[in-house]
């Protein structure tokens, strides 16, 4: 998995822990797919400032995940739901679906 995909996996868990400015830059880069130059122009900051913020955010997210393991736990639960689904009857699958909806 590349760095972009990894950050995208971590954002739902930890984005709210970032500063408002970091969140703004992250949303433009990861969700709206803007380039560094486009973000810099929109926010009236340097391209290097955008780059530095994104690098810092990557480190922050990785540190949160190392300590809290929320994404790892989510991935494991998803894997177990899928295994359980294969052994469940119709009602059991409905319950698994409800549990998965709670994850979102």
C-alpha positions as CSV (number, residue, x, y, z in Angstrom):
1,X,0.0,0.0,0.0
2,X,1.4,3.4,-0.9
3,X,1.6,6.4,1.4
4,X,-1.4,8.1,-0.2
5,X,-3.7,5.1,0.3
6,X,-2.4,4.7,3.9
7,X,-3.2,8.3,4.8
8,X,-6.6,7.9,3.2
9,X,-7.3,4.9,5.5
10,X,-6.2,6.8,8.6
11,X,-8.0,10.1,8.0
12,X,-11.5,8.9,9.0
13,X,-10.1,7.9,12.4
14,X,-7.8,10.8,13.2
15,X,-8.7,13.8,11.0
16,X,-10.6,15.5,13.8
17,X,-7.4,15.5,15.9
18,X,-5.6,17.7,13.3
19,X,-5.6,21.5,13.5
20,X,-8.2,23.3,11.5
21,X,-5.5,24.4,8.9
22,X,-4.1,20.9,8.6
23,X,-7.7,19.6,8.0
24,X,-8.2,22.2,5.4
25,X,-5.1,21.3,3.5
26,X,-5.7,17.5,3.9
27,X,-9.3,17.9,2.5
28,X,-8.1,19.8,-0.5
29,X,-5.3,17.3,-1.2
30,X,-6.8,13.9,-0.4
31,X,-10.5,14.5,-0.9
32,X,-10.6,17.1,-3.7
33,X,-7.5,15.9,-5.4
34,X,-5.9,19.4,-5.8
35,X,-2.2,19.7,-6.5
36,X,0.2,21.4,-4.1
37,X,0.3,24.4,-6.4
38,X,-3.5,24.6,-6.5
39,X,-3.8,24.4,-2.8
40,X,-1.1,27.0,-2.3
41,X,-2.9,29.4,-4.6
42,X,-6.3,28.8,-3.0
43,X,-5.0,29.3,0.5
44,X,-2.5,32.0,-0.4
45,X,0.5,30.1,1.1
46,X,3.6,28.7,-0.5
47,X,3.7,25.4,-2.3
48,X,6.5,24.4,0.2
49,X,4.2,25.3,3.1
50,X,1.5,22.9,1.7
51,X,4.1,20.2,1.2
52,X,5.5,20.6,4.7
53,X,2.1,20.5,6.2
54,X,1.2,17.3,4.3
55,X,4.4,15.6,5.4
56,X,3.8,16.7,9.0
57,X,0.2,15.3,8.9
58,X,1.5,12.0,7.5
59,X,3.8,11.7,10.5
60,X,1.1,12.7,13.0
61,X,-1.4,10.2,11.5
62,X,1.2,7.4,11.6
63,X,2.0,8.3,15.2
64,X,-1.7,8.2,16.2
65,X,-2.1,4.9,14.5
66,X,1.0,3.4,16.2
67,X,-0.4,4.4,19.6
68,X,-4.1,3.9,19.2
69,X,-4.3,1.2,16.4
70,X,-7.9,2.2,15.5
71,X,-7.4,1.4,11.8
72,X,-5.7,-1.9,12.5
73,X,-8.6,-2.8,14.8
74,X,-11.2,-1.8,12.2
75,X,-9.4,-3.9,9.5
76,X,-9.4,-6.9,11.8
77,X,-13.1,-6.5,12.7
78,X,-13.9,-6.2,9.0
79,X,-12.0,-9.4,8.3
80,X,-13.8,-11.2,11.1
81,X,-17.2,-10.0,10.0
82,X,-16.5,-11.4,6.5
83,X,-15.5,-14.8,8.0
84,X,-18.5,-14.9,10.2
85,X,-20.8,-14.0,7.3
86,X,-19.8,-17.2,5.6
87,X,-21.0,-19.2,8.6
88,X,-24.2,-17.3,9.4
89,X,-27.8,-17.8,8.5
90,X,-29.9,-15.0,7.1
91,X,-30.6,-13.4,10.5
92,X,-26.9,-13.7,11.4
93,X,-25.9,-11.9,8.2
94,X,-28.5,-9.1,9.0
95,X,-26.9,-8.7,12.4
96,X,-23.4,-8.5,10.8
97,X,-24.7,-5.9,8.4
98,X,-26.0,-3.8,11.4
99,X,-22.6,-4.1,13.1
100,X,-20.8,-3.0,9.9
101,X,-23.1,0.0,9.6
102,X,-22.1,1.0,13.1
103,X,-18.5,1.1,12.0
104,X,-19.2,3.9,9.5
